[in-house]
Amino acid sequence: MEKMIIVGTGCAGLTAAIYAARANFAPLVLEGHEPGGQLSTTTLVENFPGFKEGIDGPELIMNMKAQAERFGARFQYATVEAFEPATGHVRVKLDSQWVETQSLVVASGASARWLGLPREKELVGHGLTSCATCDGAFYRNVPVCVIGGGDSACEEASFLTRFASKVYLIHRRDGLRASKIMADRALANPKIEPIWHTELAEYLTDDSGEMRAVTLRNLKSGATRELEVKCVFVAIGHVPNTAPFKGQLDMDENGYLLQRNGTQTNIPGVFAAGDVADHVYRQAITAAGQGCAAALDAERYLSHLEPH
Ligand code: NAP
């Protein structure tokens, strides 16, 4: 029986791990298929307090993990396959085996949303991606496009100008959702060309199955046209990673976990933190704050089970 399992190694999970480890719970921290969460796929983070020149997302995550390990957190590569409550504890299925725990912090974050167009899955890695930091350098001196109008789209577009000959920013409206500083930076870049009121209608590939162009549809006129791009970077937001908890943990209509009295879920001993429950703020620092709160809530819960 574990005392505390923490699902996720993004900002929320790792902060929960630091607090829980310092409270001597030796939490078992599960790294899923996107270790480090969204920060590990970003570049410079300029708004995390304490780093006046900014810090690289992956470096920030590595530091947090080392900090948690220093106090006794244990890490395991595993994805939660199923979850069920039991009397006085809960059970999670990892690699086909049930593991029991007295408390659980769900900090499984949110993953990139895709457009839902035909052949999308098979094109990932062949000119279709959601991570400019990971794949941008493969597309030197060729035209690429970014889909979306939020901070992610603007950040990715700006980053891609280091490599690509041209970056088309394709957005379904004519106003960016991104914060002013990110939007201004992107629009001032001479390599970035916004294409407004437009959606991507179709991916077009060459004989070897690599992206060669896209079909764009103007949402005002309905007109379609072909645009030559070697890579499409999709940056249209995220969906929460809550599938294994469906039917057990209360969620809103978009699948985000619902919290009550702080970070508690509807099941005693189960707490939620970060982007898996937060569709409003979604910042590294708010996720870290929630991770801290969830660890403290779990600690309090455990101390009522048996004096610690
Ligand atoms: P977001 O703010 O939800 O923006 C998603 C964008 O994609 C919106 O412009 C939306 O269009 C568009 N979109 C959504 N579904 C679409 C579809 N099916 N087809 C075409 N376009 C679609 O997501 P995000 O940019 O990933 O940002 C998420 C959070 O992370 C935000 O809070 C953001 O501030 C934060 N963030 C911060 C930084 C930073 O500070 N360094 C960097 C990245 C992200 P509409 O505008 O028309 O809805």
Boltz pocket constraint, residues with backbone or C-beta under 6 A from the ligand:
constraints:
  - pocket:
      binder: B
      contacts: [[A, 44], [A, 45], [A, 46], [A, 47], [A, 114], [A, 115], [A, 147], [A, 148], [A, 149], [A, 150], [A, 151], [A, 152], [A, 153], [A, 155], [A, 170], [A, 172], [A, 173], [A, 175], [A, 176], [A, 177], [A, 178], [A, 199], [A, 235], [A, 236], [A, 237], [A, 238], [A, 280], [A, 281], [A, 282], [A, 283]]
      max_distance: 6.0
